[in-house]
Amino acid sequence: MQNKGLIKFFAILFALVSIYQLSFTFVASKVKNDAKSFANGNADKEVKYLDSIGKEEVFNLGFTNFTFNEVSDKQINKGLDLEGGINVILQISVKDILKGLSNNSKNPVFNKSLADATADSQGNKSYLDKFFDAFDANSKGTVKLASPDIFANRSLQGEGGVDFQMTDAQVKKVISRKVDESVESAFGVLRKRIDQFGVTQPNIQKLGNSGQILVELPGAKDVDRAKKLLSSTAQLQFWETYKIEEIGNFLMAANESLKKTEINTTEVKPVVKDSLSALLTDAKDSTATKKGENPLFDKIIGQGGGPVLGLFSPKDTAVVNGYLKRANVRILLAGDQRYAKFVWGKPMIIKDAKAKDIDAVELYALKGNRDNVPAMSGGVITDASDTFDQSGKPAVSMQMNGQGAKAWEELTGRAYTQKSNIAIVLDDIVYSAPGVSTGPISGGRSEISGAFDVTETKDLANVLRAGKLPAAADIVQSEVVGPSLGQEAIDNGTNSALIGLLLVSLWMMIYYGKAGWYANVALAVNLLFLFGILASLGAVLTLPGIAGIVLTMGTAVDANIIIYERAKEELRAGKTLEEAVKTSYSWRGAMSSITDANVTHILTGAVLFIFGSGPIKGFATTLLIGIVTSLFTSIFIARIFIDWNISKKNNLTFVTNFSKNMFNNFHFDFLGMKKWTYLFSSIVVIISVISLATNGLDEGVDFVGGRTFQVRFEKPIETETVKAELAKVFDGSAEVKVFGNNNQLKITTKFKVQEPGIKADEEVNKLLFATLKQHFSADMTYDKFINAYDGKKVGVLLASKVGPTVAQDIKTNAYWAVLGAMAIVFLYLMISYRKWQYSLGAIAAIAHDVIFVLGIYSLCYKFMPFGMEIDQHFIAAILTVIGYSMNDTVIVFDRVREFLAGKTKGTFSDIVNQSINTTMSRTINTSLTMIVVLLIMFVFGGDSIRGFIFAMLVGIVVGTYSSLFIATPVLVDTISKEDKNKVERAHLEA
């Protein structure tokens, strides 16, 4: 081997760099363990401990030292499936941004285009592109984007804006830039918020130009709090309010109007004696307050007063909203009251007639106007801090700029004179509505008080300081993983990795003897390099990423196997050890096969990386890095030891007593079996296609949208019981399966998945808890059930949500990933082999393998004891199978090409058969190591990746079969008779 010294130098240098990079992970892990011990289960205490030592020295190398923050930045970060925490994808509402840029245009073409873009379910296409397409289709050239009533308005005019002479194409560029600026602004606001949230190493990143922002909060445990912080637009407004005596006549009239349509369906309830019902009792007709005859007032559960019109149950707010929005009800508002805006207050807890705590919300009527503009907006706020009010209760203090201070003085002066109230409204929720008793307030300082706890005031102050989002931010995809589940994943992944490493290493020693030891050393160095690169890149390690590492161990020895098998052939041909090694490491020997096999593998891995997201991207990352490092270590590191062995004149045979006679003189008529294998594969393909058409697939929420909860109970539970209970509250949408042990269920529902905002999420969580709490002990609370905490064993261990639009994007990406991988492989093989028949044979094998795996999943998903959902993980498995199948096929094809160009005598079919037979040792060895590794992962890897591993396991077995019995026969059958005769004549003359 040339430049051996240089290779040794770089190998040692690379190893030292890898150790250096990994040292930060070990130090950071030790400090975090110390923090856990100090906090003793208190998450806030743990975060404060880590924050307090952030700038302290924790790692000293003698020539330099590092603080904890610096060490943390350089470590391998664990993904949420290993660390626990909250992961959300926020969709910034481009629709709201466009409305704002158009000054809320009333143009019918503009608004219809917005509606059409919203309804367009085409996957993998941005909302802005959908809007532009819809506008072009609706306007038909009659209305321009640069119209004064659309984008050529006063706020967009000027340099870099829109003027009347612009074409639609020019306006589109301006609007695209403005939308990007708004998303960038939202990104900055969210970064400020999460930086103060109180978790270590939060991650936030924009996802291309989709308007989506990924936020990861490792270690976050309070689900509702985190989602509220992220999705709050922070639209702070100050409104004047109506008092109950001012709006009471309208409410009585509305109640009377509603009786005409609602009286027969209204639930019978006792009427609460509050200020509104008191108005009613002025009438002498006692029937006016008879139970069940007042659609609006029967919903009241608590007394109002001042600006509070009454207290209602949260579950009735949607009904009351519907009542107050009806045209026949709104028409009853007289004068300026016709612009009244009815909004709800912050949820609170009150006592019912039996002194029992119940949830309630207050109803307010704000003094609206024609333009629906508040008296003041929150844009004047310059600072905010959490504090305590005069009663010692948590509150938020705000400071305004000069313009805001003047407006605030005028507003409070008017409220003082009129003895009215000012509602402080954040994101359409009234937090407080104080009166002004001491005259106009100057200086621009104000305060928000209400039913807060200290955490809420800290979050609210944080949100106000960070500023408002330019548009609504809806959570379209989320995942919540408990730390206990993450620790289980780490344990399962570590166990499967260690067992897999041990078995692969043991097999290499048993089969190849001393050369197997060298391959094992190369494997160990490969793992060191792999983790070193992951650390240097700041990569995030996920459970599928661990699967990728374990899979790398199976493929890492593949190049060694190809080289060793070639060396054995050269030794049997009579060459010396040195000559055999030199030939096996040459392009004519094993290098061409290794290159073709790994290029196809890298291509499919690249497709997976491009189209994958989250954990799947982590799997692709480790797989791609593993392919590169395993090639280097297999080719160079193992070679160093082999050359050292040769220089010492030691004998190296690449066999042991166990393996020396295996596959020698192996002769099997593979092509003679093709009629039977074609028949078998055809039957399997037909059955699979029929099953896919009739039985379908178990599409996961990744593809269809929905919510998934992994719930662990204290004891085994019947799935049908839980399904029936949940179907009642989730409008019939409830899928319940055993997940792993029979005390753990996977619950899937599409209930309210299309509703934006966190209210729907909270409602689903509360319904889930209310329905299932009967199956837990009496001390189970909502917080214990939903939120994560260290040592959590029962309740919701994992929760995820995928909105229907995101699901469509994922499905579209999945189709393109599989088709793209097949197309790229086809083109590469056609270029490499210069005959389309090789590409056709390979694609036929891949298509066969994909259909086979899909058929197995379609036929078996209803009764298998583990999840067989078609999701992103499954697509990753399919692409891995494609890569492996191509790897195996290319090795066979390389040998076929070599033999067809060589001097082997016989007919065309005889030569091809001999080619296949000589690759059997490599094929069986590689497949066996892969299957063993995957079996270990299937058994020990944990429930969450069992379906993913099963797909790969089936795929590897089928891929090995198709390489031998599909790809090669298709190649032979499509070669022209003329070409076959030409080969046979050349071999007869040889």
Secondary structure, DSSP 8 states (H G I E B T S, - for coil): -TTHHHHHHHHHHHHHHHHHHHHHHHHHHHHHHHHHHHHTT-HHHHHHHHHHTTTSEEEE-SS-EEEHHHHHHHS-EE-HHHH-EEEEEEEE-HHHHHHHHTTS---HHHHHHHHHHHH---SS--HHHHHHHHHHHHHTTSS-TT-TTTTSSGGG-STTS--TT--HHHHHHHHHHHHHHHHHHHHHHHHHHHHTS--SS-EEEEETTTTEEEEEEET---HHHHHHHHH----EEEEEB--HHHHHHHHHHHHHHHHHHHTTTS-------SHHHHHHTTSS-GGGG-TT--TTGGGEEE--BTTEEEEE-GGGHHHHHHHHH-HHHHTT--GGGGG-EEEEE--EEEE-TTS-EEEEEEEEEE---TT---SEEGGGEEEEEEEE-TTS-EEEEEEE-HHHHHHHHHHHHHHHHHT-BEEEEETTEEEE--B--SS---SSEEEEESS--HHHHHHHHHHHHH---SS-EEEEEEEEE-HHHHHHHHHHHHHHHHHHHHHHHHHHHHHHTHHHHHHHHHHHHHHHHHHHHHHHHT-EE-HHHHHHHHHHHHHHTHHHHHHHHHHHHHHHTT--HHHHHHHHTSIIIIIHHHHHHHHHHHHHHHHHHHH--THHHHHHHHHHHHHHHHHHIIIIIHHHHHHHHHHTT----S--TTTTTTTTT----TGGGHHHHHHHHHHHHHHHHHHHHHT---B-HHHH-EEEEEEE-SS---HHHHHHHHHHHTTT--EEEE-SSTTEEEEEE-TTTTS-SHHHHHHHHHHHHHHHGGGS-TT--HHHHHS--TT--SEEEEEEEE-HHHHHHHHHHHHHHHHHHHHHHHHHHHHHHS-HHHHHHHHHHHHHHHHHHHHHHHHHTTT-SS---BSHHHHHHHHHHHHHHHHHHHHHHHHHHHHHTTT--S-HHHHHHHHHHHTHHHHHHHHHHHHHHHHHHHHHS-GGGHHHHHHHHHHHHHHHHHIIIIIHHHHHHHS-HHHHHHHHHHHHH-
